[in-house]
Each structure stands twice: as C-alpha cells, then as structure tokens.
C-alpha cells in the first residue's frame, strides 16, 4: 500500500459560479496473475501506458485502465486539497515504481457525467523526484494552452502501518496498550 495526498492548483472553472466541484480519480493497470508470477511475456522498455481515458479504455501499452481510487468531491473551489488516501501498489502500477498510471480530475455535475478538468500520466518515481510538474492536460481546452491546472503531491510514500481512519489498529497489531 502507498499513501498519497494531493492538492489541486488553479484548476479550470467549469461551473457558472466561476468555480468547480473537483474530484480526483487514479487509474492503473493491475497485474495479471500470470504476469505477477513472472510468467507473462517481457515488455519492451519503450512500451508506454499511453493516454489516460475513462476507466476501461486501453492504452498503447496493452491492458485496460482500471479505476483504483476516487476521491471525495470538494465543492466550489479551484484549489482543492483532497483527504490523504492509500492505494494498493499492485493495482495502481503492478508494484513497479517506474510503471505509469493515470490521474484524472473531473468537475462534479449532479445527474450527469462529470466534466473533465484534466488528465496526466506519471510514475511513483517521477512524483517522488518532484519532476516533471504534474500538469493536468485537457485537449479540448480553449485558449493558449491545454494545461487545465496542476496537482501538487503533498505525500507519496509507502504506508507506515499506522491505524486506518476510524482508529482500528493495523492487521496483526495488538488491540490496545500493553497490560502491566
């Protein structure tokens, strides 16, 4: 498991009030059982994951993007800070720190499919190195640029085994303080 904490910066306005109601989705290509066991065919190092699309679309690298995480909606803001969360690294990037995964940010619209704010592909290694900047791109964006805002990653690290939300101890941990 890996912990993440993202903050959106200067996201595009999608609502009439000049704001957006953004939420974040992470998409990965889970490890197929045979590949996880080392029985899959070798992949060319030049094989890229391709563009992120809606969950389930195939990228250039084969396989389908699968939604791994969906954040809460932060209402009426262009600079959301989503709650920290954890994802299974095998589902996100096959357990490989240099395997691409996708992040998409949408504006929530009740009763309809959300409006795409922007999308990007990156790796754990790139995020931890701090480069390149996490620019959200929307090819349908009007204006001088197709950049629809950026994401700042406040945390990208292996889980420390701390208690999950709700106060329950990690699996296998003692239920309370030691008795004397």
N, C-alpha and C positions, 0 to 999 in steps of 0.2 A: 504494500500500500504506500502511496505517495500523497503528501499533503500539499494543497495549493491554496493560494489566497490572491485573488485578482481585484484590480481597481481599474475601471474604465476612465479614460481621459478624453474630454472634448468629443464625445460621440455625436454622430449626426442627429439632428432633430427630425423626428418622424411624426409627431403629433401636432395638432393645430395650436396647442398652447406653447409651442416653441421648445418643447422637451421631448423625451422619450420615456418609455417604461421598459428598460432593458433587462434581458436575462441572457445567460451565457450557457452554451452547450459545448461539451467536449466530445469529440468523435475519435474513435480509434479503430484499429483493425485487430481484432482478437486473434490470439494464436490458435491455429487449428491443431487438434490433438496430435496428429502425425508430426506436424512441424515442431510442436512443443517437445516431443520426444526425440527430436533430431532426425526424423525420418522424412522430412519434407525436402523438396528439391532446393538446391542452393539458389540464392538470389544474387543477381548482379548488383554490385555496389552502386551502379548508376541508376538503379531502379528506384524511382521516386514515388511517393504516395499520391501525387497528383493533386488536383484541386479538390478542396472540400466542397461538398454539396450537401443536400439534405441527407439525413441518415439513410443508409442503404444504397446510395449511388456508388458505383465502382470508380476507383481512382486508377491512374495509369499503372500502379504497382500491382494490380490484381486484388481480388478480395473486395469486400464491401465495407464502407464506413458504418460503424455501429455506434449509436449514442451510448456513451459511458456515464455521462453526468449532465444534469440540467439544474441550473441554479434557481434560486428564488427570483421573483420579479421585484425590481427596485423602481418605485413609481416616481414619475415627474423629475427626472434628472438626466444630465448629460455626463455626469461624473460619478457613476455608481461604484460602491465598494461592496462586493458580494461577500457573504459569510465564508469563512475558511471551510474547506471540504477535503475529503480523501477519496482517491480512486485506486482501483486495482491496476497496477502497472502492466500486468499481463493483458488485460482488456484494452488498455489505452495504447500501448506500443509494443506488445509482445515481450515485455520485460527488458527491452533494449533501449538504453538511454539515447541512442542516436537514430531511433526509428521515428519517422514523422507521425504526428497526429494533428487533428484539426480542432480549431476553436471557432465557433460561430456566435455572434451576438445578434439578437433579434429584439425588436420592439414589440411588446405585448399589445395585442388588439383583441378585446373580448369578442367572441363569436366568429373569429376568423383566424386564418393562419397568420403568424407574426410577420412583420416586415423585416427583411434582412437589413441589419445595420452594416455588418461587415464580417469577413471571414479571414482566417490565416492558417497556415500550416507551420509547425515548428517542431522542435525536439526538446527533450528534457535538458540535454547538454547545452543547446542554444539558450534556453531560458536561464540556466544556471550561470552561463558565461556572460549574460547580460546583452548579448547581441545575436542577431540584428534586433532593432527595436520591433516590438510586437504591434505592427501596423495592421489595422483592420481594413481590408480592401473590399470595395463593392464595385464591380464592373459597371453597374447601371447608374452609379452616382453621377449627377450632373455637376459641372464646374470644372475647375482647373486640374483637379486631381481625383483619383479613385480611392484615396485614403479617407476612411469614414470615422477616424478616431484611432486611439491606441489603447493597448492594455499594459498596465504595469503589474508585474508579478511581485507581490509582497512576500510570498513564500512558495518555494518549490523544493521540497526535501522529503526524505524518507520519513514515514511515521515513526514517532518516538515511542509508541506503545502507550501513550497517555490515555486516560479514561475517555471513551467517546462521549458525545453530548448526552446528557441525561445522568451522568455521574456513575454509570456502571463501570466496574474495573475491567481491564483488558482480559481476554480469554486466558484462563490458567492462572490469573493473579488471585491472591487471597482476597476474600470479600471485605475485610476491614482491617483495622490496625492490629498488630500482634498483641496477643493477650499475655499478661505477665503473671 
